Amino acid sequence: MERLLYETHSHTPLCKHAFGSTDEYAAAAQRAGLKGLVVTCHNPMPAGFSAHVRMDVDEFDEYLNLVDRAKTEWQGRIDLRLGLECDYFPGFEDWLERQVLAAPYDYLLGSVHPQTAEFRDRFWTDDPHKFQLHYFEQLALAAETGWFDCLAHPDLVKNETVAAWQPDSIMDDIRRCLDRVAAAGTAMELNTSGRNKVISEMNPFPEMLQEMSSRAIPVVIGADAHCPERVGESFDDALDLLKQCGYRHVSFFLERQRFEILIDQARISLEACVSGN
């Protein structure tokens, strides 16, 4: 059975909060029945922006070399690709524009991280509802830059405002955000690591996935693996959830081009390749 799926969201120790070598991540992808692994470590940012959770600016070439070496090492076994997870944050547009042109990426993830000190300093008020709305506004703005192939973990704010998370009360705002994402032609991620967070469900929540499906927004599955053991985690459940929410295809990007496969074929491939290992 041909392998079809990629782990599209994985990290390296350069980000200071991930563990394991790229070789270990690639081996985990092979065991998980995947065709490939896209390395998407957190981008370097200037002026010390969240410096404790990302590679330093002067480590970017090391990152490129690390991925290139692993790609050569695993050729013919796992299709290893270069990606980057980029923080979108107002005021850093010039930096990001230069960065997305700085290397021959296969895949660029745009992220809004409401847990960072910078985001909280800029947008936090005593009203968590307004904080949530700021998050979805920034998510839409990230899509509208046209720089990113996909938006990562697109309801992450719920884990920063747990006590006030009532998605029904902001669904109209979420729908307006999704209208803008759809118009921009940007894909969105189903991030399986959400099961390990405070609100234990994949990101985004099912009702948001249904709204995405109704707008024909493509979805990419990623485990957001910060250790090899998480590579491909819960992909089978993610495929089932997508189908329940109205999707027939799942997407991934190579050389910045989107490819899609039928969910049913992906499910069969995943099961057969895992059992065949």
C-alpha positions as semicolon CSV with decimal commas, in nm:
position;residue;x (nm);y (nm);z (nm)
1;M;0,000;0,000;0,000
2;E;0,136;0,341;-0,099
3;R;0,203;0,586;0,182
4;L;0,008;0,908;0,131
5;L;0,012;1,133;0,437
6;Y;0,273;1,374;0,569
7;E;0,341;1,496;0,920
8;T;0,317;1,863;0,835
9;H;0,397;2,026;1,170
10;S;0,710;1,928;1,361
11;H;0,986;2,103;1,552
12;T;1,354;2,082;1,643
13;P;1,547;2,153;1,965
14;L;1,649;2,489;1,816
15;C;1,316;2,628;1,937
16;K;1,424;2,556;2,297
17;H;1,110;2,361;2,387
18;A;1,124;2,058;2,156
19;F;1,323;1,739;2,204
20;G;1,481;1,478;1,979
21;S;1,685;1,481;1,661
22;T;1,537;1,524;1,315
23;D;1,647;1,167;1,245
24;E;1,429;1,050;1,534
25;Y;1,131;1,244;1,399
26;A;1,185;1,091;1,054
27;A;1,204;0,741;1,201
28;A;0,882;0,808;1,391
29;A;0,713;0,919;1,068
30;Q;0,821;0,595;0,905
31;R;0,678;0,388;1,192
32;A;0,354;0,588;1,179
33;G;0,293;0,486;0,817
34;L;0,356;0,833;0,676
35;K;0,509;0,923;0,343
36;G;0,698;1,224;0,468
37;L;0,785;1,475;0,736
38;V;0,776;1,854;0,703
39;V;0,997;2,028;0,958
40;T;0,835;2,354;1,066
41;C;1,032;2,493;1,358
42;H;0,941;2,831;1,508
43;N;1,085;3,116;1,306
44;P;1,349;3,350;1,444
45;M;1,219;3,694;1,531
46;P;1,412;4,017;1,590
47;A;1,439;4,229;1,904
48;G;1,413;3,934;2,141
49;F;1,050;3,860;2,049
50;S;0,956;3,549;2,256
51;A;1,320;3,448;2,231
52;H;1,282;3,164;2,482
53;V;1,056;2,962;2,248
54;R;1,222;2,996;1,907
55;M;1,555;2,968;1,730
56;D;1,787;3,266;1,749
57;V;1,833;3,482;1,441
58;D;2,190;3,359;1,398
59;E;2,074;2,995;1,411
60;F;1,864;3,012;1,095
61;D;2,142;2,882;0,868
62;E;2,200;2,598;1,114
63;Y;1,830;2,513;1,083
64;L;1,848;2,505;0,703
65;N;2,157;2,283;0,713
66;L;1,999;2,051;0,969
67;V;1,694;1,990;0,751
68;D;1,902;1,955;0,434
69;R;2,128;1,695;0,594
70;A;1,835;1,493;0,724
71;K;1,664;1,514;0,384
72;T;1,969;1,356;0,221
73;E;2,003;1,095;0,496
74;W;1,642;0,979;0,464
75;Q;1,609;0,997;0,087
76;G;1,421;0,693;-0,042
77;R;1,271;0,618;0,299
78;I;1,095;0,933;0,422
79;D;1,030;1,239;0,208
80;L;1,167;1,509;0,437
81;R;1,080;1,871;0,356
82;L;1,166;2,222;0,473
83;G;0,900;2,433;0,634
84;L;0,872;2,710;0,891
85;E;0,612;2,814;1,148
86;C;0,601;3,193;1,140
87;D;0,450;3,416;1,407
88;Y;0,225;3,681;1,260
89;F;0,232;3,990;1,480
90;P;0,155;4,351;1,386
91;G;0,466;4,563;1,348
92;F;0,684;4,281;1,216
93;E;0,546;4,270;0,863
94;D;0,869;4,380;0,692
95;W;1,067;4,118;0,881
96;L;0,822;3,841;0,791
97;E;0,804;3,942;0,428
98;R;1,182;3,910;0,399
99;Q;1,183;3,583;0,592
100;V;0,926;3,404;0,377
101;L;1,152;3,475;0,078
102;A;1,471;3,366;0,255
103;A;1,474;2,995;0,167
104;P;1,315;2,741;-0,072
105;Y;1,041;2,631;0,167
106;D;0,796;2,356;0,089
107;Y;0,543;2,481;0,342
108;L;0,484;2,795;0,547
109;L;0,259;2,793;0,852
110;G;0,126;3,120;0,984
111;S;0,061;3,126;1,357
112;V;-0,096;3,359;1,610
113;H;0,022;3,273;1,961
114;P;-0,199;3,447;2,219
115;Q;0,002;3,298;2,506
116;T;0,312;3,504;2,433
117;A;0,397;3,801;2,651
118;E;0,403;4,024;2,343
119;F;0,050;3,930;2,237
120;R;-0,088;3,968;2,589
121;D;0,084;4,304;2,636
122;R;-0,065;4,431;2,310
123;F;-0,416;4,287;2,326
124;W;-0,515;4,181;2,676
125;T;-0,796;4,366;2,845
126;D;-1,008;4,276;3,144
127;D;-1,261;4,140;2,896
128;P;-1,156;3,791;2,775
129;H;-1,424;3,808;2,506
130;K;-1,246;4,106;2,347
131;F;-0,916;3,919;2,375
132;Q;-1,070;3,633;2,177
133;L;-1,190;3,874;1,910
134;H;-0,842;4,027;1,882
135;Y;-0,706;3,677;1,823
136;F;-0,945;3,598;1,537
137;E;-0,882;3,941;1,383
138;Q;-0,506;3,871;1,380
139;L;-0,571;3,528;1,230
140;A;-0,764;3,685;0,943
141;L;-0,491;3,945;0,892
142;A;-0,230;3,667;0,876
143;A;-0,426;3,499;0,597
144;E;-0,464;3,825;0,409
145;T;-0,088;3,881;0,388
146;G;-0,074;3,599;0,131
147;W;0,254;3,481;0,284
148;F;0,135;3,158;0,441
149;D;0,005;2,834;0,297
150;C;-0,189;2,745;0,609
151;L;-0,288;2,884;0,950
152;A;-0,182;2,673;1,248
153;H;-0,402;2,566;1,543
154;P;-0,669;2,824;1,454
155;D;-0,861;2,843;1,781
156;L;-0,564;2,839;2,016
157;V;-0,701;3,132;2,214
158;K;-0,952;2,904;2,387
159;N;-0,672;2,763;2,604
160;E;-0,580;3,115;2,721
161;T;-0,937;3,207;2,812
162;V;-1,069;2,874;2,938
163;A;-1,319;3,006;3,191
164;A;-1,465;3,246;2,934
165;W;-1,460;3,013;2,633
166;Q;-1,818;3,004;2,503
167;P;-1,777;2,970;2,127
168;D;-2,150;3,007;2,057
169;S;-2,125;3,367;2,179
170;I;-1,858;3,458;1,922
171;M;-1,952;3,234;1,629
172;D;-2,057;3,533;1,419
173;D;-1,709;3,680;1,467
174;I;-1,547;3,347;1,387
175;R;-1,759;3,321;1,073
176;R;-1,644;3,667;0,962
177;C;-1,284;3,561;1,022
178;L;-1,339;3,246;0,814
179;D;-1,498;3,448;0,534
180;R;-1,176;3,648;0,511
181;V;-0,955;3,337;0,528
182;A;-1,157;3,174;0,250
183;A;-1,135;3,488;0,035
184;A;-0,758;3,491;0,085
185;G;-0,733;3,129;-0,033
186;T;-0,539;3,018;0,276
187;A;-0,570;2,666;0,415
188;M;-0,623;2,595;0,785
189;E;-0,479;2,329;1,010
190;L;-0,646;2,058;1,214
191;N;-0,391;2,035;1,493
192;T;-0,415;1,709;1,685
193;S;-0,200;1,832;1,975
194;G;-0,503;2,019;2,106
195;R;-0,600;1,698;2,283
196;N;-0,305;1,756;2,516
197;K;-0,404;2,111;2,612
198;V;-0,632;2,247;2,885
199;I;-0,942;2,220;2,664
200;S;-0,879;1,868;2,543
201;E;-0,991;1,872;2,181
202;M;-0,822;1,921;1,848
203;N;-0,774;2,274;1,719
204;P;-1,012;2,394;1,588
205;F;-1,328;2,270;1,757
206;P;-1,581;2,071;1,546
207;E;-1,830;2,354;1,490
208;M;-1,554;2,571;1,350
209;L;-1,444;2,287;1,125
210;Q;-1,798;2,263;0,993
211;E;-1,797;2,635;0,915
212;M;-1,461;2,592;0,739
213;S;-1,602;2,305;0,535
214;S;-1,902;2,511;0,427
215;R;-1,657;2,771;0,292
216;A;-1,442;2,507;0,115
217;I;-1,134;2,606;0,319
218;P;-0,874;2,330;0,268
219;V;-0,752;2,152;0,580
220;V;-0,404;2,018;0,657
221;I;-0,354;1,774;0,947
222;G;-0,053;1,830;1,174
223;A;0,044;1,693;1,514
224;D;0,259;1,991;1,615
225;A;0,517;1,737;1,729
226;H;0,767;1,869;1,983
227;C;0,906;1,520;2,045
228;P;0,933;1,218;1,813
229;E;0,662;1,026;1,998
230;R;0,403;1,280;1,886
231;V;0,468;1,245;1,510
232;G;0,146;1,144;1,336
233;E;-0,042;1,144;1,665
234;S;-0,419;1,088;1,631
235;F;-0,415;1,124;1,252
236;D;-0,673;0,845;1,223
237;D;-0,912;1,028;1,455
238;A;-0,844;1,356;1,274
239;L;-0,944;1,201;0,942
240;D;-1,264;1,069;1,097
241;L;-1,343;1,412;1,246
242;L;-1,289;1,587;0,914
243;K;-1,527;1,348;0,744
244;Q;-1,788;1,403;1,015
245;C;-1,756;1,780;0,961
246;G;-1,823;1,757;0,588
247;Y;-1,479;1,717;0,433
248;R;-1,400;1,461;0,165
249;H;-1,034;1,556;0,111
250;V;-0,732;1,635;0,325
251;S;-0,451;1,856;0,195
252;F;-0,077;1,902;0,227
253;F;0,179;2,131;0,062
254;L;0,499;2,053;-0,126
255;E;0,704;2,325;-0,296
256;R;0,431;2,569;-0,182
257;Q;0,174;2,386;-0,396
258;R;-0,135;2,227;-0,242
259;F;-0,213;1,862;-0,300
260;E;-0,523;1,683;-0,179
261;I;-0,618;1,320;-0,128
262;L;-0,946;1,155;-0,046
263;I;-0,994;1,104;0,326
264;D;-1,107;0,746;0,269
265;Q;-0,789;0,667;0,075
266;A;-0,575;0,836;0,339
267;R;-0,742;0,631;0,613
268;I;-0,688;0,301;0,431
269;S;-0,326;0,390;0,353
270;L;-0,253;0,489;0,712
271;E;-0,398;0,170;0,856
272;A;-0,229;-0,056;0,602
273;C;0,113;0,108;0,630
274;V;0,108;0,109;1,011
275;S;0,013;-0,259;1,024
276;G;0,281;-0,337;0,765
277;N;0,564;-0,183;0,968
